Amino acid sequence: MKKSFTTILFDLDGTLIDTSVGIKECIKKTLAELQLPQLSSKEMDSFIGPPLQTSFETCCNIREEQARHAVDIFRSHYAQHEIFNASVYDQITELLELLKRQGYILGVATNKKDDFAFSIIQHFDLLWYFDCVCGSNAEQKSKSHIITQCCNVLKQNTNDVLYIGDTYADANAAIAAGVSFVGVSWGFGISADNNTTIDFNIINRPLELNNLL
């Protein structure tokens, strides 16, 4: 990848921060409260990234109304007990420091509820690196919509934007939004699934991104 970018946007869960422990605890509590069968660890991994309601509908085989109720229960547990049960991936802080020094505009575009995303980034002392944090809200926006929103807030042309994510859903969202994409192998999707025709670079450690820019 030898293209000049002004702006780099990041996914949150599975890309900047490993939030899997807290998310899985909330899934377990939600299913127990709804008296639904518990899921395997691999099935719970699939919740990390996509919209929660979609994941509950698909993985738990429940209808839209019950899935919406499940999301409310999940978010209640998450806000009260598990939101900071997470950790920043190795080299992420060093990467953000480097990109900031090099003059890139940085942002976060995530399916996580926007106030949760802001609180987590702030808690782990990463907020000052980012010029924009865009997440989901009651409108249930798609990831591509969120990426576009981030570009608009930053007043950046999509041709000048690179999105970093850990799943093929992130890659598809980037394509739909008209931005370039780099995948990371340390998250919850790309390293586990090779059945794709999407062509993009994959990095195995955060600081490898600098070699592509």
N, C-alpha and C positions, 0 to 999 in steps of 0.2 A: 504493500500500500504506500504509494508515493503521491499523496494528495495533500494540498494545504487546507487545514481546517482552522477556523477561528474558535470553535466551540465544541466542547466534549460533554455529553450528557451520560449519566450513569443510571442504571437500574439500582435498586437498593438491596432487596432481599436476595442473597446468593451472589451478589456482585461486590458491594461495598461492605456489607455486614452479614454475618451468619446469625440469622434470627430464628433458626430452625428449632432450637430447644424450646423457646417460649411459645412458638406457633404450635408445635406438637402437643405441648401441655394443654393449650387451649382447645385444640381439637378433641383431645381425650375427655376433657371436662364437658365440652359441649355435647359430645355423643352420649356421655353418661347421663347428662341432664335430660336429653331427649329420648333416652332409653333405646338408642340405636347401636348396632354392632360396632365394636371398635375396629380400627383399620390397622394394617401393617405399617411399619416404619416407612417402607417404600411408597405405599399409598399416601401417607401423610406428606412425604417429600413433594408429591405432585401438587399440593396446596400452595407451595411456596412460589409465588410469581403471578399465577392467574388470579382473576377476580374470585373472591371467597365464595360468593353465591354459586358461581359456575362449578367450582370444585365440590361443594357440598351436594349439588344436584347430581353431578357425574359420579363421584366416588361413593356416595351414600344411597344413590338411587331414590332420591326423594323429590317431591314436587317443588315448584317455584315458591309457593307460600311458606312451606316448612323450611326451605333453604334460606329464605329471608329471615325467618325466626332464628335459625341456626347462626346466621351471621351476627344478629343482634346479641345472642348469648356469647358467642366467641369474642366479640369486641368488648363486651362487658368484662369478661375474665381477663382479656389482654390488657385493657386499660388499668385494671385494678392490681394485677399480680405479675404479668409476664412481659410487659412491653420492653423492659430493659434486660431481660434474660437473653442476652445476645453478646456477640463479640465482633470487633472489627477484624477483617481478614489481614493477615501478614502483608506488609509492604503497601497497604492502601494509603496510609498517612504519608509515607515517603513519596508515593506516586502523586498524590494531590499537591504536596509541597512542590515537587518538581514541575508539574504542569502549571501551577500558579506562578512560579518564578518565570516560566517561559512565556507567560502572557495569555494563556488560554482562558476563555470564558467557560466556567464550569457550572453544570446544573444536575439536578436529579429528577428523573421522570419514572414514577413508580405506580404500580397498582395498589400499593398500600394506602389506606385512608390518609388524606393529606395532613391532618393534625398529628396522627401517629408518626408519620414519616418525619415531620419537622421536629417532634419531641425526641425521637431516637437520634437523629443526626446531631441535635443540640446536646443531648446527654453524652454522646461519645466525642464531643468537642471537635466535630467536623464542620459545623455550620458555617464558620467564617470562610471556608474554602469555596462555598457555592454562591453563585449569583442568583440562583432560582431553585426552588424545590416545588415540584408539581406532583400531586397525588390524585387519587380518586376521591369522589364525594358521592352525595346522594344521587347524582345523575348517572352513576354507573358508566363512566366514560371508558372507552377502549384504551389500550396502551398506546396505539398509534395516535389517538386524539390527545392523550396526555403529552406525548412527545411533541406534537404540533403546538400544543398550548405553551410548552416550555420554550420552543423556538420563538413563538410570538411574543412572549413576555420579555425574552432577551433581545427581541428585534433582530434575529439572525435568519439569514436565508438558509433553507434546508440544505442547499449544496455545500454549505460551509460547516455542516454539523456532523459529528460522529457520535453514534450511540454505542454504549458498552453494556452488554447483558449476558446472562448465563443460561438462557433457554432459547429453543427454536421459536417459541412464541415471541420473544424479544426481537429475534431476527426478522420475523414476519412483520412485527409492528414497525420496526425501523424502515423496512422496505415500503410498507403502506404509507408511512409518513414522509417518504422521500429523502431519508437521511442515510448515510453510510453506517456500517455495523461492524463491530469486532466482538467475537464471543470469548467468554472466559470458561476455563475448564474446571474451576474450583467450586462452582455453584451446584445447581440442582437439575440440570437438564442436558447440556451439550455433551458432556463427557460420557453420559449414560446412553446416548442414542445416536447411532451413526446412520440411521436410515433417513437421509435427507438429500434433496437435490439443490438446496440452497448453498451458494458458494460464498464463503467469507473466511477471514483470518481468525484463528483461535490462539489465544495466549494462555500459558500455564501458570504464569506468575505476574502480578500487577506491573512490576517495573519493565516487563517485556513490551508493554504498550509503547514505551518511548522509542523502541527500535523500529516501530512501524510508522511513526509520525514524521 
